[in-house]
Amino acid sequence: MELRNLGSSGLKVSVLSLGAMTFGESRTLMKGLTSEEEEARRVFDRAVECGVNLVDTANVYSEGRSEELTGRWIKGKRNKVLLATKCRFPIGFGMGGDKPGPHDMGLSRQHIMEACEASLRRLATDHIDLYQVHMQDTSVRIDETLRALDDLVRQGKVRYIGCSNYTGYRLTEALWAADRMGIQRYESAQIQWSLLERGAEREVVPACKAFRLGVLAWSPLANGFLSGKYRRGEPPPEGSRLAIWKDARKRLSTERSYDVLDRITEIARLHETSPAAVAIAWLMARPELTSVILGARTVQQLDDNLRALDVRLSAEELASLEEVSRPDWAYPYNFIGRMGHGW
């Protein structure tokens, strides 16, 4: 398993990491899509056995249960496994309980400090290796958010900080603010990135490259669409994510998506591997990429994704995938391109 530095930091993470969103029974977003506890434990053990050294979770995954299970299973392996978690959203919102209070969510100092302490308890650890804000919060000054995160680093409760689901302008603003105040900066950005979701390449990925941030890619298979189990003109398999998430299914079930999947399948056949492995290998070949976060409900799914480690796509294959998946960036990017200049 290849290790890559997380941006310009000294933290070395495996090129494939494990997403713990499917750990623990969920009553909210992932309802019906998580693993049985025994199978989730096997997925965790298998990933670590294969050299994965970063496990990414969040306080809201399965209403905190994901963190609890991760903390339990990591005992005895803490020196080999890096813990990444997140804060921003209210835990359990949408379960029919009370509406979250003003400090039960967001990126205020109040919420960040309380959320971090709660995550440390659930993870049963004295520090978090990578503490990430789950999405930007423009209702709070970026200075307040960064000061709180810097304090957590100085207290030894957090080693490095990162962000997720940020726009390019907010990421740049945060980096400039940290530099101006002389405090800890974001060392990574976690983004949705796949052959079907390339929007981050317009602003966020170039910003990460310019400022030497690590890039962690989530949903590399576009909610499982690129795994190869979906067929043009056929209903999704029963129990699959897109059978339950009908809005995502409608968004993904386009001619372009199936064209991309067809091209991936052709290349997978040539390499005698799975479509999932090819889709992940495409991401691994991107020079800005630090680690691909794999979300697997079963050991079989995990092993299928790990096959990407053995796939080396040729220049022609990469160009072919680029051609079929290239987005229409619109103005000003198309204008700049027509003038013969890169971004």
BELWOBEL-V766918 format. One line per field, one symbol per residue. ss: DSSP state (H for helix, E for strand, L for the rest). phi: phi as a letter, one per 20 degrees, with the letter a starting at -180 (. if undefined). psi: psi as a letter, one per 40 degrees, with the letter a starting at -180 (. if undefined). A space follows every 10 residues. Layout:
# BELWOBEL-V766918
ss=???
phi=???
psi=???
This chain:
# BELWOBEL-V766918
ss=LLEEELLLLL LEEELEEEEL LLLLLLLLLL LLLLLLHHHH HHHHHHHHHL LLLEEELLLL HHHHHHHHHH HHHLLLLLLL LEEEEEELLL LLLLLLLLLL LLLLLLLLHH HHHHHHHHHH HHHLLLLEEE EEELLLLLLL LHHHHHHHHH HHHHLLLEEE EEEELLLHHH HHHHHHHHHH HLLLLEEEEE EELLLLLLHH HLLHHHHHHH HLLEEEEELL LLLLHHHLLL LLLLLLLLLL HHHHLHHHHH HHLLHHHHHH HHHHHHHHHH HLLLHHHHHH HHHHLLLLLL EEEELLLLHH HHHHHHHHHH LLLLHHHHHH HHHHHLLLLL LLHHHHHHLL LLL
phi=.fdcffmefe fdcffdcded feenfddcge gnceefgfff fffgffffge ofdcddcbfe fllnfgfffg fffegncffd cedcbbcref fnfnenefff ffdebndfgg fgffffffff ffflcebdfc ddefafcfec gfffffffff fffffnecec cbcbldffff ffgfffffff emcgdfdbce cfbafdcdgf ffcfffffff dldfcdddlf dllngefned cgmdffggnf fffeefffff feecffffff ffffffffff elceggffff ffffeffefe beeedcecff fffffffffe ddffgfffff ffffdffefm feffffffen cff
psi=hihihgbeie hhiidhihhf dehhhiebdf heeiiidddd ddddddddde ehehhhaide hffedddddd dddeheedee hhhhaiidih heheeeaihi ideeiafidd dddddddddd ddefieihdh hihdiigeeh hddddddddd ddddeedhdi iiiifiiddd dddddddddd efihiheihh ihhieegede eddddddddd efiihhhife egfedeeeei iheiiiihei deddgddddd ddgidddddd dddddddddd efaidddddd ddddehdehd ihhhhhdidd dddddeedde hhhidddddd ddddehihda ieddddddef ii.
